[in-house]
Amino acid sequence: MSEKVPSSNFYAVSVTAGQEIGTALMIEERIRLNNITEVYSLVIPPQLKGYVIIEASGLHVVKAVIQGLRHVKKVVPGLVPLEEIKKYVSREEALPTLKAGDLVEIITGPFRGMQAKVVGVEPSKREVTLYILESSFPLQVTVPIEQVREVKR
């Protein structure tokens, strides 16, 4: 005998920008207090300001949960596809493809705006070792790979 898996859909709820976390906490509290079992998850995508995504069995459940809550504007018409949700929750970051000899610009930190030459790359540590070109003496530093932007190969 097979168990029936409840079907779920993702609904986007428009909220006041900057109030996504607070609104999601209020929704979670309402779900817990009212023993609503038809809501399966809440997603707050940091790249998507002003929206909370609710995974629920139906639109009626979402409307019941958000009814009368502060900072909630409306339920966006239609469903959010699962592929779109995966894009927001996946952890696949593309690292810059740097190699020794590349010219880079440091974009943050104490060396911001300086040009440098890549000496070595350590992908496991997400670090890059640089030779600062604009220094009056030989200066070699190691910075996180996110702090550099490739200028020329």
C-alpha positions, 0 to 999 in steps of 0.5 A: 500500500502506497502512501499518498504524497500531498501535492504542493505548489509554490506561491509568491506573496508580495510584502513590504520591501525589507520586511521579508524576514519579519513577515515570514516569522509572523506567517510561521507563528500563525501556522504553528498556532493554528496547526496548519499542516498544509503549508510545507515551507517558507522561502525568503530569497535574498535576491528577490526583495519584497517577496516571500514564497510559500509552499502549500497545498493550495491557494486557499491555504496561503490566503488564510495564512496571510489574511490580515497580516501586517506588511503583506500586500497580496498573493502574486497571481499564478504559481512559481515554478520549481526550477525558479525556486531551485535557482534561489536556494542552490549554492552554485557560485561560479568562481572567476577563472583566474590563473597565474599571470592574469591582471586583476583589480582589487574591488574591496578591502584596504587595497581597493582600486589597485591593479595586481598580477595573479601569482597563484590561485587556491580554489579550495580556500577561495583565495588568490595570491597577488603581486601589487603592481602599484606598490613602491616595493614588492608586495605580495598579498593573499585575498579572497577571490571575491575581492578581485575582478579580472582586467586582462589575461 
